[in-house]
Amino acid sequence: MSSSSSGDDFAVLNSSWLAALGEWMRTRTRALQIVQWCVVGAYVVLVAVPAFLPLPPEDAHGYDNLVVAAQWLFWGLWWPLVIASMFVLGRTWCGVFCPEGTLTEAASRHGLGLGVPRWMRWGGWPFVAFALTTVFGQVVSVYQYATATLLVLGGSTLAAIAVGFVYGKGKRVWCRHLCPVNGVFAILARISPLHFRVDSNAWSASAGRVRAHPVNCAPMVRIRRMTGPSECHMCGRCSGLHGAVALAARPPGREVMRIDPAEARAWDAALIVFGMIGLAIGAFEWSATPWFVDLRIALASRVLDHGPAWLLADNAPWWLLTHYPDAHDVFTWLDGALIVGWIVGTALVLGGFITICLALASLPMRGIRHRAYALSYALTPLAGIGLFVGLSALTVGLAKGEGMQVHALPMLRCALLGLAAAWSLRISYAQLRSRATGPRLAFALGAFALGVAGVLVAWYPFVFHVG
Ligand code: SF4
């Protein structure tokens, strides 16, 4: 990855109007703050109020029932669109709109100002936080019930405020280290075409000549050394700094095509392969696959015959397992265990298979481990578009409730996943061709393609049975 402008044709082509947009963001702090606090207000109302309203009747619509309206906004539009925005705007969502970011930064401005503890800097948090939230969200049915939404989103927001209050001074320590989707956004932003580009030559040359405006980079990015938008929240505050920072465009995916294997992180690879692909597919599919139903019936009858009987009890509280008798939706302990087992099992089997394929693809080159980590970033389009496809099932379900039909849904999903697979293969080719040629290159590409094919096969039940 390059930090300078050399060879950055895209950035040069687009530099003037994009740089002006970046400057506009920097100088309109007040306007951006108003936007942020409006989002916070809407978020608080839509997360909190529906949780205290009765369950919506079957024929409720988004326009006549606040619970359904909130479901539309949070799960039907917000999540899929936030994921999609990462492909185009990088982490602009985080820096300009995210209510948790706004709240944690505000709390940090008035809080204790303690330094970030060592345990919080552990590189595995993005994976662990994403995995726990994904699995927990499924067992409490976060997409279906407003109380579960309040529990998961509200709990995360309270934690963000508490962390902000205790740590940092006007910083977003929560976003940088503990936010459950920080890792996913950081990975997706690597393929975004927009970024704040740092011209290291201009920075050096500016010493003493160009006035530097004071910058509070809330996510604590080391701006001078920034080489991509992975950690940057695109807030625009550093635009024009030392005459060397400007909003610019670059070819989508180029950062991961050129990634230095020494910079590839094992936890990022784990998050892409086992989290964004494995866990996510398990979470999206368990309720759609007939195999899950068959397994549930077989295990329930076995427990009926041999015990222990408590496994079939449905006395778990709603904040631990789905429990809505009025909606005839109650999980037994066996259901909870099966859902967790299914999601984790899918992640292990599918993630294990992909890991083997990545290792095989890296075999012809030296430094297999780091090459495999680097190659895992090539799966980012497939993982990210997979998240979009999975989350958009909620949009489709809600649209159905409003009497709208999405025609040719499986075809649309196939097209999106097919494009994502092609993009991943293109990135892998760009990575591999500089390190292998002839039969070695063919072998490496074949092994990577096998992993991609495995992911596509795993999507089959979802693509054709959900919606
Ligand atoms: S580096 Fe920091 S200050 Fe600059 S745009 Fe990114 S988040 Fe904002």
Residues whose N, C-alpha, C, O or C-beta is under 5 A from the ligand:
A	BS01	SF4	F196 N216 C217 A218 V221 I223 C232 H233 M234 C235 G236 R237 C238
